[in-house]
């Protein structure tokens, strides 16, 4: 039901040009532009949740969404958080297309290693840009819940990357259990956080 309702919402958003909000500057108010941008980004991130949960292809691709990270002011933590999620979804979309989609099957071992190495570097870069300290997230009870949520998303994406190739003998594909354990520990911490410290739960692994 959620997948069906989301598809209807996504189609409605496309029909009214939500993802083309940048082309409407000067025609509508700045407040309306900002609202459309935020809706566009939220739909893009939700689309990836639907993709992984329902096992369907992405409905909203990155080519359809105008993404401008320069618009996220460091003084607006909510927008910075949303942009971090959008950037991680860009990586998730690459993982889906390169490792899960039908055209991605039967990759040779060298290509698998190259793919995972490239995405691993992108994930590490994202972790730095998002200002996430995994050690602090795991060991400090005072670590901010929104940052912990992003850490959970990071670990989930790591698992999505190595899952199709876990049969590979190389060491970088042998950390699945450790990643899953860290993911569960941080998810439990979020679950037990007071309601005013976190605004949403992470998607299921």
N, C-alpha and C positions, 0 to 999 in steps of 0.2 A: 504493500500500500504506500509506504514511504517513497519507494522508487517511482511509482506511478504519479504521485502528487508532485514529486520533485521534477519529473519530466514536464509536467504541465506548467509548473512555475518557470522552468528554464525556457520553455517555448514562449511563454508570455513575455518574459524578460527580453528575449531576442526580438520579438515582434515590436516592442516599443523602444528598441534601441538602447537598452540599459548598458550594454557593453561598449557602446560607442559614445559614452558620456563626454569624452574629450572633444568630440565634434560639435557639441552643443554649447560650448563656451560662448558667451555673448548673447545667446538666445534665451537662456533661462538663468535664474539666480544662482549665485555661488553655493547657496545652501542646497539647492536641488541637484547641482552638479556633484557636490560632496555625497549626498544621499545615494545618487545613482552609482557613483564609484564604489561606495561601500557595499551596496547591494550586489554589484557585479563581482566584487572580490569574494564576498560571502558565498555567492552561488558557485563560483569557481572552486572554492575549497570544499563546499558540500558535495559538489559533483564527484570529487575524488573519493570521498567517504562512500558515496553510493556505488562508485565503480568497484572498490575493493570489497564492499559488503555484499553486493548483489552479484558480483562476478560479471559485470557488464562493461562494455567499452565506455570511455569518457564521453559524456554528452557535450560538454563545453571544453574545447581545446584552447591551449594558450594562444593560438593564432587568432582566436575570436575575441580575446580579452586584451584591452589596452592596459598594460602594467607599467606604472611609473613610480619607482621606489623613491624618487626625489621628493614626492609629495608627502612622505611620512615624516613629520616633524619629530625630533627627539623629545620635544616637550609634550607630545601626545602619545602616552604609553599604549593606549588602546589601538591607535592606528599603526604604531610600530609592531604591536603584537599581530595584528591582522596581516601586515605586509610580510612578516616572518612566515606566517602560515602559507601565504600565497607563494612565496619563493620556494618553500619546501614542497608545495604541490606541483610546482614546475618540475622539480626533480622527480617526484612521484610519477608524473605523466611520462617522463622519459623512461623510467623503470618499466612502466606498464607497456609502453610501445616497443621497448627493446627486449623485454624478458618474458612478457605474459601474452601479448597479442599473437594472433595466429601467424602473422608474417615474421614473428621473432623466433620461431622454433628452429631447431637443428643448427644452432650456432656451433662453430668449431671451438675447441678449447682456447686457442689464442684469442679469439674474438670475445669469448666469455670473460677471460682474464682482463682484457683491455677495457671492456665495458664496465666491469665491476671496479676496476682501478680508477677510471675516469669519474664514475658516479661517487665513489668513495671520497675522492678529492673534493668534489662539489659539496658533498655532505659536510665535510670538515670545514670548508669555507663558510657554509651556511651557519654552522655551529658558532664560528667566530663572529660572523656578522650579527647574529642574533644575540650575542652576549651571553651564551649559555655555558655554564661551568658544570659539567656532568658530575664531577667529584663533589662539588658543593650541593648540587641537587640531591645526590644520594645520601650525603652524610650530615647535612645541616637542616635541622628542623625549622629554621627560620628562613630558609630559601624561599623566595616569592613563589606563590602558587602558579601565576601565569608563566613564569620561567620553567617551573617544573612541568607544566603542561606541554611546553615546547620541547622539553627534554624527552618526554614520553613520545611525542610525535617523531622525534629524531630516531629514537630506538626502534619504533615501529617501522619507519622507512628503511632502516638498516636491515631489519628482518625481511622486509619485502624484497630487498635487493638480493640477498643471498639465498632466499628460500628455493627458487627454481634450480639452483646450482649446488644444493647442499650435498649432492653425491660426489662432487669434485673432491679430489684428494688434497688440494692445496689448503694451507693453514687458514687462509682468510675466509674460507667457507665453513670452518669448524667451530665458529664461535656462536652458533645459533642458540644453544642452551643458555650461555652466559648473557646474551642480549635479551632473551626472553625473561630470564630471572630478574635482570635490572629493570626491564619494562614493567613486570608485575609488581615489584617493590615500589616503584614510583607511582604506578597507578593506584595501589592501595593507599599510598600517602595522600594522593589527591582525593581519593574516595572519602577519607576520614577528615579532610580539611573542613574547617568551619565554612558555612555557606557564603560568608562575606569575603572569603579569601580566594575563591575560584569561581569562574563564571560558567564553565562548561566542562563536561567530562570528555576524555579523548575517545576517538573511534575505536572499535574493537580490533584486535590484532588478527 
